Amino acid sequence: MTIANQVSAVPSAVAALRAELHAKADCQKLGLTQESFALILCEIGEKFLPASANETEARAFFLTLRLEELALARACAAGHEFAWELFLTRYREKLYQSALRIAREDSAARELADTLYADLYGTTTRDGKRLCKLSSYTGRGSLEGWLRTVLAQEYVNRYRRQKRLVSLDEENEDGVQFQAPDPAPVASPDSQLESATDEALAALSSEDRLVLAAYFLDGRTLADIARMLGVHESTISRKLDKLAKSLRKQILAGLTRRGLSRRQAEEALDVDVRDLRLDIRRRLAQESPDRAFSEKTVEVKTVEARARPGPGIGSNS
């Protein structure tokens, strides 16, 4: 396949399906034109489809999207009042119930839900444009599930802000803030492994990033994460195990694409985690512009220390 065909696969697929997808999503009722919805679909396709995807694969991808929910979310983001009224009718009570499961107290739950409403509606602006979280919904999963993830993310944000404030107060009392910082360790990172790992983390969904960051970076328990997302604790346990195996597979594939043999890739994954530093926080941040996790660079050993006792990052155990 030529580069020209790779580039044209997404827009040509959208052009072929534009009228069908527009009608299927009930866009006319929500105030979205065929042209505006086509632009949204192209944006999503360019983001998630591989460069090698052909038009047939692109068409199949677009037909799997939650088109009606995507149209509703993007119409709300565009400021269509009817869409927002419809959104509140469908999701307001569900959001409050999710917030109550997370916060466990009525007033805190309502505050959490109200904060999310403000972010979803787009009460803040930047460069004269409304900032609305709903503009980052891509239709690849249910809107209700995406909303639960965003709600849980806001709860995690609050938890981290509070934790930072408490930690600062404790440091003030102990005089820790006046101590000279420890010298940064001299690392000899494997650039290919860093690049492949970074690529694998970037491809994760918002919910997968949240689960990994909450467990490995924030030290949340399986029960905490399950409550935030409204699922059973065993579901989170299985998800973490599946994500660990999937990430290892994706990193290996990334290394082989970079010219390493299978044996070399396996050996690269056995690197001592103390010799490898990655900005895990940057890749595990959510799709929204909010900075959800720690601003400092997190060493891979932080993840590994919780995942398993061995010294390398590529163990199958």
N, C-alpha and C positions, 0 to 999 in steps of 0.2 A: 504494500500500500504506500502511495506517495505521501509526502508531507502535506500537499495541497488537499488530498482526500481526508487526511486526519483532521486538518483544521476545519473543513467544511461539514464534517459529520454531524455535529451538534446543531448548528443553525439550519441545515437542510432537513434534518429529522423534525425539528420544531416547525419548520415551514410546512412540511407535509402533514403534520398532525395538528396544526394550530387551531383550526376551526373545531375539530373533534374534541380536543382537550379543553378548549374554552367553554364549549357547551357542557362537557362532562363535569367541569368544576363549577358550573352555574355562575360564571363570572359576571354575566350581564346584570344579574340581580344585585351583585355586590359592587357594581360600578367600575369593573375592570374591563378595559377594551382588549380585543385580541392582540393588539400590538404590545400593550403593557404586560400582558400575561406571557406573551412570547419572550419578551426580554427577561422576565423572571426565570422562565424555564431554561433559556440559554445560559444564564448566570449559574444556575444549579448544575446543568449538564457540564459546563466547562470546569466546574469545581470538582465534580465527583467522577466523571467518566475518564478513563485513561486516554492518553493521546492516541493510542492505537485503535480506539473504538471505531467501528464502521457505522454506517447509517442504520443498519438493521439492529445493531446492539444499542444504539442511541434511542431508537424508537421503543425498544423493549424496556429500557430504563425509564423513560418518561411515563410509560403506561403502568409502571409499578408505583408511582408516586401517589400520595394521598392528595389528589388534586383538589377536591372540595375544601379540605382543611387548609391546604396551601393557599388557595384563593382567599379564604376567609382571613387567614393571618395576614397576608400581604395587603388585603383591602383595608384592614384595621391599621396597618403600618402606614398606609397611604392617606389615612385620615377620613375614610368614608364612615359617616356616623351610623348608617344602617348596619354596616358590617360590625361595628363595635357593639351596637345594641344586641345583635344576634350572638356575638361572642359572649357577652355577659349572660345572656339567657342560657346558653349552653354550658358555660364553664365556671361561672362565679361560685356557685355552691360547691362544685367539685374542688375548686381551688381552696376554698375555705376548709373543707374537710381534710384535704391533703396537708394544709398548714397546721391544722389541729393535731394531726398524727405526728407531725414533726415537732411542734413546739410544746404540745401536751398541756397547754393552758389557753383559755379562751381569748383573753386580751392580747397575749403575745401572738396567738395565731392570727387574729384579726389585723394586728399591726404588720405582721409578715405578709399577709395577703394584700393589704392595702399598699404596701411598698411595691409589691410586684405589679399591682394594677397601674400605679403611676409610671413604672418603667415600661409596661406594655403599651400604655396609651401614648407615651412619648411626651411627658411634661417638661423634659429638659431639651435644650437645643445646643447645637454646635455649628458654628459658621452659618447660622440662620436656618439650619435644618433640624427637624424633629428627630430625636434619637429614640427609636422604638425597638425593643427586643424582638418583637414579632417579625421584624424584617430579616432575622437570621434563621427563622424556621424554614426548612427546606423540603418538607413533605416526605422525607424518607422513612419516617416513623409516625405514629399517631400524634396529633397535636396535644392530646391530653397527657400522653407520656412525656412529651417535650416540656410541657408546662410544669409537670411534677419535678423534672430535672432542674429547670430554671428556679423553681421555688426552693428546692433543696440547696441549690447553689447559693442563693441569697442567704439562706440559713447558715451555710458554711462560712460565707463572707463575714457575717455578724460574729460568728464564733471566733474566727481568726482575729477580727478587730479587737474583740474583748480580750482574747488571749494575749495579744500584743500589748495591750494597755496594762494588764495584770503583770506581765513579765517585766515591763518597764518599771512599774511601781516596785516590784521585788528587787530589781537591779539597783534602783535608787537607794533602797534601804540598805543593801549590802555593799554599796559602793562599786558595783561591778562595772558601771558605765565609765568609770575613770581608769579602768585597767587598760594597758596597751593591748591591742588586738594581737592574736597569735599570727605569726607569719604564715602566709598562704603556702600550702605544700607545693612543691615543684612536681608537676604531673607530666607524664609522657603519654598522652592519649593516642590511641589508634584512630586516626582521622577517618578511616573507612568505617570502622565500627561505630564511631560517633555519628557519622552521616547516615548510616543504615538505620541506627536506632532512632535518630531524630525523625527520619522519614516514616518509620513504622508508627511512632507516637503521633505524628501529625495526621495520620490517616484514621485515627480513632474517632468514634462518634462522641458527641458531647456527653452523653450519659456514661460511656465507658471512661472518658477522661475524669469525670466527676468521681466515679467509683474508685479508680486507681489513686487519684489525688487524696480523696478523703481517707482511704485506708493506709496508703504508704506515706503520704506527706503529713496528713493531719493526725494520724494515729487513731482514727475513729474505729469503733468496733463494728463487726458485721451487723450486730443488732441495730446500732445507730444508723448505719447506711441503709439497711432494709427499711427502717421506720421512715427515713427521709423520702425514700422512693416508693413507699407503699407496697412493698413486696415482702416475701418471707425471707428470713435470715439465710436459709439454705440456698435460695436463689442467688443471693450475693456471693455466697461461698463458691457456688458453681461458676458464676460469672467471672470471679477473680481467677479461678483455676483455668477456665477457658481462655481468658485474656492473656494469662502468662504463657500458655502454650502457643496461642496465636501470634503473640509478639515475637516469641523465639523463632517461629516459622518465618514470619515476615522479615526479621532481621537477617536470618540466614539467606533468604531469597535476595535481599538487598545486597548482601556481601558478594554473592555469586554474580549478581548483575554488575558489580564493580570489578569483576575480573578474578575473584578468588575462587579456588577450587572448593569442592565440598569439604575436603579435609582441612584446608586453610581456614574456611569460614567457621568450622566447628572449633578449631584451635583459637580463633579470634574471640569466640564467645566464652572461652575459658580464661580470659584475662582476669587478673586480680582487680577487683572492683576499686581498690584503693588507688589504682593507677589510671582510672578513667573518670573524667568529670563531664557532666552534661547538664545543660540548663533544662532540667526536667520540668520545672515550674512553667517555663515558657510554652512547652508543648502540651502540658496537661491543663493549661488555661482553657476556659470555655470559649465558644465562638463569639460571645458578646465581648465588647471592649473592656468590660470590668476586669480588674486584676484580682482573680479569685484566690490565688494561692500565694505562698511566700515569695517575696521579691528576691531572695538570695538564691544563688545557684545551689542546687541540691545534688550531692554526689550520688552516683548510682548505688553506692554501698548502703545508702539509707533505705532504698527499696529492697535490696537483697537481704539486709539484716532481718527484715520482717518476712521475706518470702521463703528463705531457707538458710540453713546454717553454713553451707559450703562457701569456699572462697571465690568461685568463678561465677560469671553471669550466664553461662550456657548449660548448666546442669539439667539433666532430664528428670532428676529426682523430684 
